[in-house]
Protein backbone atom coordinates (compact mmCIF):
# COMPACT_ATOMS: atom_id res chain seq x y z
CA UNK A 1 0.00 0.00 0.00
CA UNK A 2 2.81 2.41 0.85
CA UNK A 3 4.45 1.80 -2.54
CA UNK A 4 1.26 2.78 -4.37
CA UNK A 5 1.03 6.03 -2.38
CA UNK A 6 4.66 6.79 -3.21
CA UNK A 7 4.05 6.19 -6.91
CA UNK A 8 0.98 8.43 -6.90
CA UNK A 9 3.01 11.17 -5.21
CA UNK A 10 5.83 10.78 -7.74
CA UNK A 11 3.30 10.98 -10.59
CA UNK A 12 1.83 14.19 -9.19
CA UNK A 13 5.25 15.76 -8.70
CA UNK A 14 6.26 14.76 -12.25
CA UNK A 15 3.07 16.31 -13.64
CA UNK A 16 3.70 19.59 -11.82
CA UNK A 17 7.33 19.64 -12.98
CA UNK A 18 6.22 19.03 -16.56
CA UNK A 19 3.81 21.96 -16.45
CA UNK A 20 6.53 24.18 -14.92
CA UNK A 21 8.96 23.12 -17.63
CA UNK A 22 6.60 24.33 -20.34
CA UNK A 23 5.58 27.49 -18.50
CA UNK A 24 9.29 28.34 -18.55
CA UNK A 25 8.82 29.13 -22.25
CA UNK A 26 7.28 32.47 -21.24
CA UNK A 27 10.65 34.33 -21.15
CA UNK A 28 11.52 32.94 -24.60
CA UNK A 29 8.14 34.03 -25.93
CA UNK A 30 8.65 37.53 -24.51
CA UNK A 31 12.15 37.68 -26.02
CA UNK A 32 10.78 36.57 -29.38
CA UNK A 33 8.12 39.26 -29.28
CA UNK A 34 10.67 41.93 -28.37
CA UNK A 35 12.80 41.12 -31.42
CA UNK A 36 15.38 38.82 -29.81
CA UNK A 37 14.24 35.62 -31.49
CA UNK A 38 15.48 32.28 -30.30
CA UNK A 39 15.83 29.01 -32.18
CA UNK A 40 12.41 27.61 -33.18
CA UNK A 41 13.49 23.96 -33.40
CA UNK A 42 13.44 23.06 -29.68
CA UNK A 43 10.00 24.52 -29.03
CA UNK A 44 8.60 22.90 -32.20
CA UNK A 45 9.95 19.47 -31.26
CA UNK A 46 8.68 19.88 -27.68
CA UNK A 47 5.22 20.75 -29.04
CA UNK A 48 5.21 17.64 -31.27
CA UNK A 49 6.38 15.49 -28.36
CA UNK A 50 3.55 16.83 -26.20
CA UNK A 51 0.99 16.18 -28.94
CA UNK A 52 2.05 12.53 -29.12
CA UNK A 53 2.06 12.15 -25.32
CA UNK A 54 -1.40 13.74 -25.13
CA UNK A 55 -2.74 11.32 -27.74
CA UNK A 56 -1.17 8.44 -25.81
CA UNK A 57 -2.69 9.75 -22.57
CA UNK A 58 -6.14 10.01 -24.14
CA UNK A 59 -6.16 6.58 -25.76
CA UNK A 60 -3.47 4.55 -23.98
CA UNK A 61 -1.67 1.55 -25.40
CA UNK A 62 -4.91 -0.35 -25.85
CA UNK A 63 -6.90 2.44 -27.51
CA UNK A 64 -9.24 2.90 -24.53
CA UNK A 65 -7.32 3.48 -21.30
CA UNK A 66 -6.98 7.14 -20.37
CA UNK A 67 -4.11 8.51 -18.35
CA UNK A 68 -5.27 12.03 -17.51
CA UNK A 69 -2.12 13.09 -15.59
CA UNK A 70 -0.17 12.60 -18.84
CA UNK A 71 -2.74 14.64 -20.74
CA UNK A 72 -2.81 17.44 -18.16
CA UNK A 73 0.99 17.55 -17.97
CA UNK A 74 1.39 17.84 -21.75
CA UNK A 75 -1.34 20.28 -22.79
CA UNK A 76 0.69 23.28 -21.54
CA UNK A 77 3.60 21.99 -23.64
CA UNK A 78 1.43 22.07 -26.75
CA UNK A 79 0.22 25.60 -26.03
CA UNK A 80 3.50 27.14 -24.87
CA UNK A 81 5.62 25.19 -27.38
CA UNK A 82 3.41 26.39 -30.24
CA UNK A 83 3.45 29.96 -28.94
CA UNK A 84 7.25 29.94 -28.54
CA UNK A 85 7.61 28.49 -32.04
CA UNK A 86 5.26 30.89 -33.79
CA UNK A 87 6.53 34.03 -32.04
CA UNK A 88 10.02 33.43 -33.47
CA UNK A 89 8.57 34.50 -36.82
CA UNK A 90 6.62 37.54 -35.58
CA UNK A 91 8.48 40.85 -35.48
MOUR-V10438 format. One record per pair of residues at least 12 apart in sequence whose C-alpha atoms are under 6 Angstrom apart, sorted by the first residue. I is the first residue (numbers start at 1). GAP is how many residues later the second one is. D is the distance in Angstrom with one decimal. If there is no record, write none. Layout:
BEGIN
i	gap	d
I	GAP	D
I	GAP	D
END
This chain:
BEGIN
i	gap	d
15	58	5.0
18	55	5.6
19	54	5.4
22	55	5.0
29	55	4.9
32	55	5.6
32	56	5.2
35	56	5.9
37	51	5.2
40	45	5.0
43	38	4.7
43	42	5.5
44	41	5.7
47	30	5.8
47	31	4.6
47	34	4.8
50	24	5.0
50	27	5.8
50	28	5.7
54	17	4.7
57	13	5.3
57	14	5.2
END
